């Protein structure tokens, strides 16, 4: 299980923070 999936499953109540983190990660990878 990847750390990202763990964070998503643990932080469902903080979905906005997760979406922000994913968006930033995608921006950095491209």
PDB file of N, H, CA, C and O in Angstrom:
ATOM      1  N   UNK A   1       0.859  -1.199   0.000  1.00  0.00           N
ATOM      2  CA  UNK A   1       0.000   0.000   0.000  1.00  0.00           C
ATOM      3  C   UNK A   1       0.891   1.243   0.000  1.00  0.00           C
ATOM      4  O   UNK A   1       1.820   1.352   0.800  1.00  0.00           O
ATOM      5  N   UNK A   2       0.601   2.164  -0.894  1.00  0.00           N
ATOM      6  H   UNK A   2      -0.153   2.075  -1.544  1.00  0.00           H
ATOM      7  CA  UNK A   2       1.430   3.360  -0.983  1.00  0.00           C
ATOM      8  C   UNK A   2       1.070   4.358   0.107  1.00  0.00           C
ATOM      9  O   UNK A   2      -0.066   4.361   0.581  1.00  0.00           O
ATOM     10  N   UNK A   3       2.011   5.207   0.516  1.00  0.00           N
ATOM     11  H   UNK A   3       2.934   5.205   0.131  1.00  0.00           H
ATOM     12  CA  UNK A   3       1.716   6.217   1.543  1.00  0.00           C
ATOM     13  C   UNK A   3       0.547   7.103   1.156  1.00  0.00           C
ATOM     14  O   UNK A   3      -0.222   7.525   2.019  1.00  0.00           O
ATOM     15  N   UNK A   4       0.403   7.389  -0.128  1.00  0.00           N
ATOM     16  H   UNK A   4       1.027   7.046  -0.830  1.00  0.00           H
ATOM     17  CA  UNK A   4      -0.708   8.230  -0.559  1.00  0.00           C
ATOM     18  C   UNK A   4      -2.048   7.599  -0.247  1.00  0.00           C
ATOM     19  O   UNK A   4      -2.970   8.285   0.192  1.00  0.00           O
ATOM     20  N   UNK A   5      -2.168   6.287  -0.469  1.00  0.00           N
ATOM     21  H   UNK A   5      -1.418   5.729  -0.825  1.00  0.00           H
ATOM     22  CA  UNK A   5      -3.430   5.609  -0.175  1.00  0.00           C
ATOM     23  C   UNK A   5      -3.695   5.612   1.318  1.00  0.00           C
ATOM     24  O   UNK A   5      -4.842   5.745   1.746  1.00  0.00           O
ATOM     25  N   UNK A   6      -2.644   5.466   2.116  1.00  0.00           N
ATOM     26  H   UNK A   6      -1.712   5.357   1.769  1.00  0.00           H
ATOM     27  CA  UNK A   6      -2.820   5.495   3.570  1.00  0.00           C
ATOM     28  C   UNK A   6      -3.343   6.861   3.990  1.00  0.00           C
ATOM     29  O   UNK A   6      -4.255   6.953   4.812  1.00  0.00           O
ATOM     30  N   UNK A   7      -2.771   7.920   3.429  1.00  0.00           N
ATOM     31  H   UNK A   7      -2.030   7.844   2.761  1.00  0.00           H
ATOM     32  CA  UNK A   7      -3.206   9.270   3.796  1.00  0.00           C
ATOM     33  C   UNK A   7      -4.650   9.486   3.386  1.00  0.00           C
ATOM     34  O   UNK A   7      -5.416  10.110   4.121  1.00  0.00           O
ATOM     35  N   UNK A   8      -5.033   8.980   2.225  1.00  0.00           N
ATOM     36  H   UNK A   8      -4.412   8.473   1.628  1.00  0.00           H
ATOM     37  CA  UNK A   8      -6.419   9.164   1.776  1.00  0.00           C
ATOM     38  C   UNK A   8      -7.364   8.430   2.709  1.00  0.00           C
ATOM     39  O   UNK A   8      -8.394   8.978   3.103  1.00  0.00           O
ATOM     40  N   UNK A   9      -7.029   7.196   3.068  1.00  0.00           N
ATOM     41  H   UNK A   9      -6.193   6.751   2.748  1.00  0.00           H
ATOM     42  CA  UNK A   9      -7.938   6.406   3.902  1.00  0.00           C
ATOM     43  C   UNK A   9      -8.012   6.969   5.316  1.00  0.00           C
ATOM     44  O   UNK A   9      -9.058   6.893   5.961  1.00  0.00           O
ATOM     45  N   UNK A  10      -6.907   7.533   5.803  1.00  0.00           N
ATOM     46  H   UNK A  10      -6.057   7.594   5.279  1.00  0.00           H
ATOM     47  CA  UNK A  10      -6.889   8.071   7.164  1.00  0.00           C
ATOM     48  C   UNK A  10      -7.537   9.449   7.209  1.00  0.00           C
ATOM     49  O   UNK A  10      -8.150   9.815   8.212  1.00  0.00           O
ATOM     50  N   UNK A  11      -7.405  10.211   6.130  1.00  0.00           N
ATOM     51  H   UNK A  11      -6.907   9.913   5.315  1.00  0.00           H
ATOM     52  CA  UNK A  11      -7.803  11.614   6.173  1.00  0.00           C
ATOM     53  C   UNK A  11      -9.036  11.943   5.364  1.00  0.00           C
ATOM     54  O   UNK A  11      -9.104  13.010   4.754  1.00  0.00           O
ATOM     55  N   UNK A  12     -10.013  11.052   5.344  1.00  0.00           N
ATOM     56  H   UNK A  12      -9.958  10.186   5.840  1.00  0.00           H
ATOM     57  CA  UNK A  12     -11.204  11.328   4.542  1.00  0.00           C
ATOM     58  C   UNK A  12     -11.893  12.614   4.984  1.00  0.00           C
ATOM     59  O   UNK A  12     -12.502  13.302   4.165  1.00  0.00           O
ATOM     60  N   UNK A  13     -11.802  12.944   6.268  1.00  0.00           N
ATOM     61  H   UNK A  13     -11.307  12.385   6.933  1.00  0.00           H
ATOM     62  CA  UNK A  13     -12.438  14.163   6.742  1.00  0.00           C
ATOM     63  C   UNK A  13     -11.656  15.400   6.304  1.00  0.00           C
ATOM     64  O   UNK A  13     -12.134  16.525   6.453  1.00  0.00           O
ATOM     65  N   UNK A  14     -10.450  15.191   5.764  1.00  0.00           N
ATOM     66  H   UNK A  14     -10.062  14.277   5.643  1.00  0.00           H
ATOM     67  CA  UNK A  14      -9.618  16.307   5.319  1.00  0.00           C
ATOM     68  C   UNK A  14      -9.402  16.201   3.813  1.00  0.00           C
ATOM     69  O   UNK A  14      -8.295  16.417   3.319  1.00  0.00           O
ATOM     70  N   UNK A  15     -10.462  15.869   3.094  1.00  0.00           N
ATOM     71  H   UNK A  15     -11.361  15.694   3.495  1.00  0.00           H
ATOM     72  CA  UNK A  15     -10.329  15.580   1.664  1.00  0.00           C
ATOM     73  C   UNK A  15      -9.802  16.782   0.900  1.00  0.00           C
ATOM     74  O   UNK A  15      -9.082  16.616  -0.085  1.00  0.00           O
ATOM     75  N   UNK A  16     -10.143  17.987   1.331  1.00  0.00           N
ATOM     76  H   UNK A  16     -10.727  18.122   2.131  1.00  0.00           H
ATOM     77  CA  UNK A  16      -9.643  19.172   0.639  1.00  0.00           C
ATOM     78  C   UNK A  16      -8.129  19.246   0.726  1.00  0.00           C
ATOM     79  O   UNK A  16      -7.470  19.605  -0.251  1.00  0.00           O
ATOM     80  N   UNK A  17      -7.564  18.910   1.891  1.00  0.00           N
ATOM     81  H   UNK A  17      -8.100  18.619   2.684  1.00  0.00           H
ATOM     82  CA  UNK A  17      -6.115  18.927   2.047  1.00  0.00           C
ATOM     83  C   UNK A  17      -5.478  17.878   1.147  1.00  0.00           C
ATOM     84  O   UNK A  17      -4.428  18.115   0.551  1.00  0.00           O
ATOM     85  N   UNK A  18      -6.122  16.710   1.051  1.00  0.00           N
ATOM     86  H   UNK A  18      -6.976  16.518   1.536  1.00  0.00           H
ATOM     87  CA  UNK A  18      -5.572  15.646   0.217  1.00  0.00           C
ATOM     88  C   UNK A  18      -5.591  16.067  -1.251  1.00  0.00           C
ATOM     89  O   UNK A  18      -4.616  15.871  -1.976  1.00  0.00           O
ATOM     90  N   UNK A  19      -6.710  16.647  -1.677  1.00  0.00           N
ATOM     91  H   UNK A  19      -7.502  16.807  -1.088  1.00  0.00           H
ATOM     92  CA  UNK A  19      -6.804  17.096  -3.068  1.00  0.00           C
ATOM     93  C   UNK A  19      -5.725  18.134  -3.351  1.00  0.00           C
ATOM     94  O   UNK A  19      -5.107  18.117  -4.415  1.00  0.00           O
ATOM     95  N   UNK A  20      -5.501  19.028  -2.410  1.00  0.00           N
ATOM     96  H   UNK A  20      -6.003  19.043  -1.546  1.00  0.00           H
ATOM     97  CA  UNK A  20      -4.467  20.045  -2.594  1.00  0.00           C
ATOM     98  C   UNK A  20      -3.096  19.384  -2.716  1.00  0.00           C
ATOM     99  O   UNK A  20      -2.303  19.756  -3.582  1.00  0.00           O
ATOM    100  N   UNK A  21      -2.812  18.403  -1.851  1.00  0.00           N
ATOM    101  H   UNK A  21      -3.455  18.102  -1.148  1.00  0.00           H
ATOM    102  CA  UNK A  21      -1.523  17.713  -1.907  1.00  0.00           C
ATOM    103  C   UNK A  21      -1.347  17.001  -3.240  1.00  0.00           C
ATOM    104  O   UNK A  21      -0.273  17.056  -3.838  1.00  0.00           O
ATOM    105  N   UNK A  22      -2.397  16.334  -3.708  1.00  0.00           N
ATOM    106  H   UNK A  22      -3.269  16.289  -3.222  1.00  0.00           H
ATOM    107  CA  UNK A  22      -2.304  15.618  -4.981  1.00  0.00           C
ATOM    108  C   UNK A  22      -2.075  16.605  -6.119  1.00  0.00           C
ATOM    109  O   UNK A  22      -1.269  16.347  -7.013  1.00  0.00           O
ATOM    110  N   UNK A  23      -2.777  17.725  -6.091  1.00  0.00           N
ATOM    111  H   UNK A  23      -3.432  17.934  -5.365  1.00  0.00           H
ATOM    112  CA  UNK A  23      -2.618  18.725  -7.142  1.00  0.00           C
ATOM    113  C   UNK A  23      -1.189  19.245  -7.169  1.00  0.00           C
ATOM    114  O   UNK A  23      -0.608  19.401  -8.243  1.00  0.00           O
ATOM    115  N   UNK A  24      -0.616  19.515  -6.000  1.00  0.00           N
ATOM    116  H   UNK A  24      -1.089  19.388  -5.127  1.00  0.00           H
ATOM    117  CA  UNK A  24       0.755  20.005  -5.934  1.00  0.00           C
ATOM    118  C   UNK A  24       1.720  18.939  -6.428  1.00  0.00           C
ATOM    119  O   UNK A  24       2.687  19.259  -7.120  1.00  0.00           O
ATOM    120  N   UNK A  25       1.477  17.683  -6.089  1.00  0.00           N
ATOM    121  H   UNK A  25       0.691  17.423  -5.527  1.00  0.00           H
ATOM    122  CA  UNK A  25       2.353  16.602  -6.527  1.00  0.00           C
ATOM    123  C   UNK A  25       2.310  16.473  -8.048  1.00  0.00           C
ATOM    124  O   UNK A  25       3.341  16.262  -8.685  1.00  0.00           O
ATOM    125  N   UNK A  26       1.127  16.598  -8.623  1.00  0.00           N
ATOM    126  H   UNK A  26       0.288  16.768  -8.105  1.00  0.00           H
ATOM    127  CA  UNK A  26       1.005  16.502 -10.078  1.00  0.00           C
ATOM    128  C   UNK A  26       1.723  17.663 -10.750  1.00  0.00           C
ATOM    129  O   UNK A  26       2.375  17.483 -11.778  1.00  0.00           O
ATOM    130  N   UNK A  27       1.604  18.854 -10.171  1.00  0.00           N
ATOM    131  H   UNK A  27       1.075  19.000  -9.336  1.00  0.00           H
ATOM    132  CA  UNK A  27       2.282  20.007 -10.751  1.00  0.00           C
ATOM    133  C   UNK A  27       3.794  19.811 -10.728  1.00  0.00           C
ATOM    134  O   UNK A  27       4.482  20.187 -11.677  1.00  0.00           O
ATOM    135  N   UNK A  28       4.318  19.223  -9.651  1.00  0.00           N
ATOM    136  H   UNK A  28       3.759  18.917  -8.880  1.00  0.00           H
ATOM    137  CA  UNK A  28       5.756  19.019  -9.537  1.00  0.00           C
ATOM    138  C   UNK A  28       6.240  17.936 -10.492  1.00  0.00           C
ATOM    139  O   UNK A  28       7.375  17.992 -10.966  1.00  0.00           O
ATOM    140  N   UNK A  29       5.383  16.940 -10.784  1.00  0.00           N
ATOM    141  H   UNK A  29       4.461  16.895 -10.400  1.00  0.00           H
ATOM    142  CA  UNK A  29       5.824  15.818 -11.605  1.00  0.00           C
ATOM    143  C   UNK A  29       5.794  16.156 -13.090  1.00  0.00           C
ATOM    144  O   UNK A  29       6.384  15.437 -13.897  1.00  0.00           O
ATOM    145  N   UNK A  30       5.114  17.244 -13.465  1.00  0.00           N
ATOM    146  H   UNK A  30       4.634  17.828 -12.810  1.00  0.00           H
ATOM    147  CA  UNK A  30       5.071  17.617 -14.879  1.00  0.00           C
ATOM    148  C   UNK A  30       5.870  18.881 -15.118  1.00  0.00           C
ATOM    149  O   UNK A  30       5.953  19.355 -16.251  1.00  0.00           O
TER     150      UNK A  30
END
